[in-house]
């Protein structure tokens, strides 16, 4: 009777596959797990340390804010090769000391790559502080901690020292500038004083007559005085000449003799000084007297003796006025014998004429002298104008030199104060927020997780190998596979007949494979243990160096 078609459970088939491919699963699993343990134990540890520095918005008053303005420069300055190299050499890293110069350069470059710097700056026109955060990774936690703290301190000291050195250099430059400006000021002052001494100039005047706030130049002052005196003398001469002409006119119209009873009043000494004024006063007095007498006539009749007497007095006064004015007087009221005497006005006018002529001659001499003096003073003044122009230029140079010197001295004093502030302890604006501190556990690798992953990878590799081997075989793997693959009924199955010799050879092969696999896996685990326990020195120097080279290739 033919066998019926058999149906099998997938789990049963999988279990059968595992039994058939047990060694194909165990060997990759063992190898991968052992290698995973080895890699997890020998892989260089990676420790991550962080430090944070705060930079306030502004420093102490008077010290400036150069550091605050350039805080973003930390992104490049903290990665500068000389700074990194100085820290490494100061700490004497063993794996750096024995390197050549080219190898040291590569080593420093690798260290720089492990540095990550972040700078958080405040927005423009905003208040607040900036923060510098530095991350560093290394295979040794303590070394990473010491390196980052030292790098941070050296950077801060370098920045503060650079600012201080720049401030001192600026101060020294300003000091030299002050000395230079002072020498320029002394040279300008010396040139001005030499010109003043050589030309005998007034040191407080720019140009002759140049300003009321300055004292006048003696030559120019003499020139001005002479011109004023000349103008006054000419005016006096014109006045004297006019008086002389009028006096001569009065002298010509005065008669030599006058009636005794009509003698005019003789001018006094003061009148001689001003005869014209005396004449006008006499005429005025006579006219006023005539007016008063005419008022008195109204009180009398024409036939009255008082009336005739007053009328005679009026006629006499009119004759005197006519004589004073040089006119012919009115006819006398009645004829009478009259005694004539020398006219005193003519004598006074003649004396006044002689005095005026003498004064005019004196004024002409004075005017001639003043004109000659003015010509000489004008020539000297014109010559001194060029000197005063040069003096003006030199005084301008002195003022500019003084201004430049004062400006340089003020800047130097301000910079000196700034240097003193920067030398103080408060000039360092950096505030340490977080010190670099390494964690006892590395961030990579995580050994337990690494081993678990290795176990799963080993199982996956073993199963993958078994499945690949199973499906690559040409033939049926069992009765169930046969019944599923054939459309005809399966009548029966014959088991595999294995002789004792074949069984012995198969057992021996399995034992050898198991033993060699065990040896390889044990060797991997032993090498891992022996390298970690370096005190026993089980490993040879070549193998140790090889492992070191591999670790160095993966070292951060």
Protein Blocks (a to p, Z undefined) as FASTA:
>chain_A
ZZddddddfklmmmmmmmmmmmmmmmmmmmmmmmmmmmmmmpccdddddddddddfbdce
hkapmlmmmmmmmmmmmmgfklmmmmmmmnopaklmmpcfklmmmmmmmmmmmpccdddd
ddehiacddddddddddfbfklmmmmmmmmmmmmmmmmmmmmmmmmmmmmmmmmmmmmmm
mmmmmmmmmmmmmmmmmnopafkbfbghiafkbccdfklmmmmmmmmmmmmmmmmmmmmm
mmmmmmmmmmmmpcfbdcfklcccdddfklmmmmmlmmmmmmmmmmmmmmmmmmmmmmpc
fkbmklmmmmmmmmmmmmmmmmmnopacdddfbdcdddddddfklmmmmmmmmmmmmmmm
mmmmmmmmmmmmmmmmmmmmmmmmmmmmmmmmmmmmmmmmmmmmmmmmmmmmmmmmmmmm
mmpmklpmbdcfbdcdddfbdfbdcfklmmmmmmmmmmmmmmmmmmmmmmmpgcdfbfkl
mmmmpmbdcfbdcdddddfklmmmmmmmmmmmmmmmmmmmmmmmmmmmmmmmmmnomacf
klmmmmmmmmmmmpZZ
